[in-house]
Amino acid sequence: MLSCPPQVFMTSLLLAFGPLSLQGSAPLAAEQAPARNAPGSIQEEEDWEGDYLYRVALIRAAPGRLLDLIELLKEERDLLADLREPMPFWMRHSQGDQWDLMILYPMGSFYEYYEPERTARRNEYGVWKGLSYEQLQLEADLLTSFREELFVRGPGPEVLEEAFARNSFYHSEMFVALPGRRARLLEERRMENRYLRYLGRPERLIFVREAGGPWDSFTLGFFRNLQHYAEAHELRADEEEMAARAAGFESADRIGSYMRSLILYHRDTLSVAIR
């Protein structure tokens, strides 16, 4: 929570950002952002997003087979580690959407990942170990009742690696935008990150669909644990109101309604680390 009086906090925001903007106005410049990062927050605005390509798998296990599926996917991780491929980032559903697992496979680009020699190396090494990619997929299919995949662009794996290493509780928000509103939705996500930063709360990483799946974009929030996630409810209403206006929203209680004016539907999921 803020230690300074609301008037002092408001004055500092006005000095840093100028007059408060209204909902949907132009975003505040990155160099104007205040240095009020929460512990574990993303240090630079440019780290919220990126052009690095990931394959994202959303998987629901067959009834009673989740632990078996996790063990099988650990074998896949071992294979990738032996090949010195980038390690996937994964999480396990706690509550929210229907999937049990979200896995982000770092690719870099389509060309890099599916380069013929690199692809052959993955397949041949797997066969040598008795764990070919095709065999793993077949076995995984037997343990899976739902699977959805999409390719997204987002921050580089070094940003995700640090975020996952420092946190064990995650909040994902996935969005399908209304026609013609994808860009505005993306800007709304940035505005919410500025709002969170002003309040000293962890910002979210932003991912934008490249291909596959229905989702236009999604965000990932990182927290140490459930208690850390729940700290947002301890903020005072006046603090939230001032931060919302400084971030470009009409008011704090209009953040959710403005976001909903841009989307067809969305899904929220809370997840935990897999050890």
C-alpha positions as CSV (number, residue, x, y, z in Angstrom):
1,M,0.0,0.0,0.0
2,L,1.1,3.6,-0.5
3,S,2.8,5.3,2.4
4,C,2.3,8.9,1.2
5,P,-0.9,10.9,1.5
6,P,-3.3,10.7,-1.6
7,Q,-2.7,14.4,-2.3
8,V,1.1,13.9,-2.5
9,F,0.7,10.8,-4.7
10,M,-1.7,12.6,-7.0
11,T,0.7,15.6,-7.3
12,S,3.6,13.3,-8.2
13,L,1.5,11.6,-10.9
14,L,0.5,14.9,-12.4
15,L,4.1,16.1,-12.4
16,A,5.3,12.9,-14.0
17,F,2.5,12.6,-16.6
18,G,0.8,15.9,-17.1
19,P,-3.0,16.2,-17.1
20,L,-5.0,13.1,-16.6
21,S,-6.2,11.5,-19.9
22,L,-9.7,10.0,-20.5
23,Q,-10.6,6.4,-21.4
24,G,-9.3,5.3,-24.8
25,S,-6.9,8.3,-25.2
26,A,-3.4,8.0,-26.5
27,P,-1.1,5.9,-24.3
28,L,1.4,7.6,-22.0
29,A,5.0,7.5,-23.2
30,A,7.2,4.8,-21.8
31,E,9.8,7.3,-20.6
32,Q,7.1,8.9,-18.4
33,A,6.5,5.8,-16.3
34,P,7.2,6.2,-12.6
35,A,9.9,4.2,-10.8
36,R,7.5,2.4,-8.5
37,N,8.1,-1.2,-9.4
38,A,6.8,-3.9,-7.1
39,P,9.2,-6.6,-5.9
40,G,9.3,-9.1,-8.8
41,S,7.7,-6.8,-11.3
42,I,8.9,-6.4,-14.9
43,Q,11.4,-3.7,-14.9
44,E,10.9,-2.1,-18.4
45,E,7.8,-1.5,-20.4
46,E,9.4,-3.0,-23.5
47,D,9.7,-6.3,-21.6
48,W,5.8,-6.6,-21.4
49,E,5.7,-7.6,-25.1
50,G,8.0,-8.9,-27.9
51,D,8.4,-10.6,-31.2
52,Y,9.6,-13.9,-29.9
53,L,7.5,-16.9,-31.2
54,Y,6.0,-19.5,-28.9
55,R,3.8,-22.5,-29.5
56,V,1.1,-22.6,-26.8
57,A,-0.7,-25.9,-25.9
58,L,-3.8,-25.9,-23.7
59,I,-4.4,-29.5,-22.6
60,R,-7.1,-31.2,-20.6
61,A,-6.2,-34.7,-19.4
62,A,-8.4,-37.7,-19.7
63,P,-10.3,-38.3,-16.5
64,G,-8.0,-39.5,-13.8
65,R,-4.9,-39.4,-16.0
66,L,-3.5,-35.9,-15.3
67,L,-0.5,-37.1,-13.2
68,D,0.3,-39.7,-15.9
69,L,0.2,-37.0,-18.5
70,I,2.5,-34.8,-16.5
71,E,5.0,-37.6,-16.1
72,L,5.0,-38.2,-19.9
73,L,5.5,-34.5,-20.6
74,K,8.5,-34.6,-18.1
75,E,10.0,-37.2,-20.5
76,E,9.6,-34.7,-23.3
77,R,11.3,-32.0,-21.2
78,D,14.2,-34.4,-20.5
79,L,14.6,-35.0,-24.3
80,L,14.6,-31.3,-25.1
81,A,17.1,-30.6,-22.3
82,D,19.4,-33.3,-23.7
83,L,19.2,-31.6,-27.1
84,R,19.8,-28.2,-25.5
85,E,16.5,-27.0,-26.9
86,P,14.8,-24.1,-25.1
87,M,12.9,-25.6,-22.2
88,P,9.1,-25.2,-22.2
89,F,7.3,-23.1,-19.6
90,W,4.3,-24.8,-18.0
91,M,1.7,-24.4,-15.3
92,R,-1.2,-26.4,-13.8
93,H,-4.7,-25.2,-13.7
94,S,-6.1,-24.4,-10.2
95,Q,-9.4,-22.7,-11.1
96,G,-10.9,-21.1,-14.2
97,D,-11.0,-22.4,-17.8
98,Q,-11.4,-26.1,-18.8
99,W,-7.7,-27.0,-19.4
100,D,-5.4,-28.7,-16.9
101,L,-2.1,-27.6,-18.4
102,M,-0.8,-24.6,-20.3
103,I,2.6,-25.1,-21.9
104,L,4.6,-22.5,-23.8
105,Y,7.2,-23.9,-26.1
106,P,9.9,-21.3,-27.1
107,M,10.5,-21.3,-30.9
108,G,12.0,-18.0,-31.8
109,S,10.6,-18.1,-35.3
110,F,9.0,-20.6,-37.6
111,Y,12.2,-20.8,-39.7
112,E,14.5,-21.4,-36.7
113,Y,12.3,-24.0,-35.1
114,Y,11.4,-26.0,-38.2
115,E,14.8,-25.7,-39.8
116,P,15.3,-29.2,-41.4
117,E,18.5,-30.2,-39.6
118,R,17.2,-29.0,-36.2
119,T,13.9,-30.9,-36.8
120,A,15.7,-34.0,-37.8
121,R,17.9,-33.8,-34.8
122,R,14.9,-33.7,-32.5
123,N,13.3,-36.7,-34.2
124,E,16.4,-38.8,-34.5
125,Y,17.6,-38.3,-30.9
126,G,14.1,-39.2,-29.7
127,V,14.1,-42.4,-31.6
128,W,17.5,-43.3,-30.3
129,K,16.2,-42.9,-26.7
130,G,13.0,-44.7,-27.5
131,L,11.1,-41.4,-27.2
132,S,10.4,-40.2,-30.7
133,Y,8.3,-37.1,-31.0
134,E,5.7,-39.1,-32.9
135,Q,5.6,-41.7,-30.1
136,L,5.3,-39.1,-27.4
137,Q,2.4,-37.4,-29.3
138,L,0.6,-40.8,-29.7
139,E,1.0,-41.6,-26.0
140,A,0.0,-38.1,-25.0
141,D,-3.2,-38.4,-27.1
142,L,-4.2,-41.5,-25.2
143,L,-4.0,-39.4,-22.0
144,T,-5.7,-36.3,-23.4
145,S,-9.4,-35.4,-23.7
146,F,-9.0,-31.9,-25.1
147,R,-6.1,-30.0,-26.8
148,E,-5.9,-26.6,-28.3
149,E,-2.8,-25.0,-29.8
150,L,-1.9,-21.6,-31.0
151,F,1.3,-19.6,-32.0
152,V,1.9,-16.3,-30.3
153,R,4.5,-13.6,-30.1
154,G,5.7,-12.2,-26.8
155,P,8.6,-11.4,-24.6
156,G,11.9,-13.3,-25.0
157,P,12.4,-16.5,-23.0
158,E,14.9,-14.8,-20.7
159,V,12.0,-12.6,-19.4
160,L,9.7,-15.7,-18.9
161,E,12.5,-17.7,-17.3
162,E,13.1,-15.0,-14.6
163,A,9.3,-14.6,-14.0
164,F,8.7,-18.3,-13.6
165,A,11.8,-18.8,-11.4
166,R,10.7,-16.1,-9.0
167,N,7.0,-17.0,-8.8
168,S,4.8,-20.0,-8.3
169,F,1.2,-18.6,-8.9
170,Y,-0.1,-17.4,-12.2
171,H,-3.1,-15.5,-13.6
172,S,-3.9,-15.9,-17.3
173,E,-6.4,-13.8,-19.1
174,M,-7.3,-14.9,-22.7
175,F,-9.3,-12.7,-25.1
176,V,-11.2,-12.9,-28.3
177,A,-11.7,-9.3,-29.5
178,L,-14.7,-7.9,-31.3
179,P,-14.1,-7.2,-35.0
180,G,-12.0,-4.1,-35.5
181,R,-11.0,-3.8,-31.9
182,R,-7.9,-6.0,-31.6
183,A,-5.5,-3.0,-31.5
184,R,-7.6,-1.2,-29.0
185,L,-7.7,-4.3,-26.8
186,L,-4.0,-4.6,-26.9
187,E,-3.6,-0.9,-25.9
188,E,-6.1,-1.5,-23.0
189,R,-3.8,-4.3,-21.8
190,R,-0.9,-1.9,-21.8
191,M,-3.0,0.7,-19.9
192,E,-3.9,-1.9,-17.3
193,N,-0.2,-2.6,-16.9
194,R,0.5,1.1,-16.3
195,Y,-2.3,1.1,-13.8
196,L,-0.8,-1.9,-11.9
197,R,2.7,-0.3,-12.0
198,Y,1.4,3.0,-10.5
199,L,0.0,0.9,-7.6
200,G,3.2,-1.0,-7.1
201,R,1.5,-4.3,-8.4
202,P,3.2,-6.8,-10.7
203,E,2.5,-6.1,-14.4
204,R,1.5,-8.8,-16.9
205,L,3.3,-10.2,-19.9
206,I,1.4,-9.7,-23.1
207,F,1.2,-12.3,-25.9
208,V,-0.4,-11.7,-29.4
209,R,-1.7,-14.5,-31.7
210,E,0.3,-15.2,-34.8
211,A,-1.7,-18.3,-35.9
212,G,-4.0,-21.1,-34.7
213,G,-6.6,-21.0,-31.9
214,P,-9.4,-18.4,-31.5
215,W,-7.5,-16.2,-29.0
216,D,-6.4,-12.8,-30.3
217,S,-4.2,-12.2,-27.2
218,F,-3.6,-13.2,-23.7
219,T,-1.7,-12.0,-20.6
220,L,0.2,-13.7,-17.9
221,G,0.5,-12.3,-14.4
222,F,3.1,-13.7,-12.0
223,F,2.8,-13.9,-8.2
224,R,4.8,-15.5,-5.5
225,N,1.7,-17.3,-4.1
226,L,-2.0,-16.9,-3.6
227,Q,-1.5,-14.4,-0.8
228,H,0.6,-12.2,-3.0
229,Y,-2.1,-12.4,-5.7
230,A,-4.8,-11.4,-3.1
231,E,-2.9,-8.3,-1.9
232,A,-4.6,-6.3,-4.7
233,H,-7.8,-6.2,-2.5
234,E,-5.9,-4.3,0.2
235,L,-5.6,-1.2,-1.8
236,R,-7.7,1.9,-1.0
237,A,-10.3,3.1,-3.4
238,D,-8.8,6.6,-3.7
239,E,-5.4,5.1,-4.6
240,E,-7.0,2.9,-7.3
241,E,-9.0,5.9,-8.7
242,M,-5.9,8.1,-9.0
243,A,-3.9,5.3,-10.6
244,A,-6.7,4.5,-13.1
245,R,-7.0,8.0,-14.3
246,A,-3.2,8.4,-14.6
247,A,-3.1,5.2,-16.7
248,G,-5.7,6.7,-19.1
249,F,-9.0,5.2,-17.8
250,E,-12.1,7.2,-17.1
251,S,-12.2,5.8,-13.5
252,A,-11.2,2.7,-11.6
253,D,-14.7,1.2,-11.7
254,R,-14.8,1.6,-15.5
255,I,-11.7,-0.5,-16.2
256,G,-13.6,-3.8,-16.5
257,S,-16.5,-2.3,-18.5
258,Y,-14.1,-0.7,-20.9
259,M,-12.3,-3.9,-21.5
260,R,-15.6,-5.8,-22.0
261,S,-16.6,-3.2,-24.7
262,L,-13.7,-4.5,-26.8
263,I,-14.1,-8.3,-26.5
264,L,-16.4,-11.0,-27.7
265,Y,-15.4,-13.2,-24.7
266,H,-12.5,-14.0,-22.5
267,R,-11.3,-16.6,-20.0
268,D,-9.6,-16.2,-16.6
269,T,-7.5,-19.0,-15.1
270,L,-5.5,-19.2,-11.9
271,S,-2.6,-21.7,-12.1
272,V,0.3,-23.1,-10.0
273,A,3.8,-24.2,-10.7
274,I,4.6,-27.8,-11.6
275,R,7.5,-29.2,-9.6
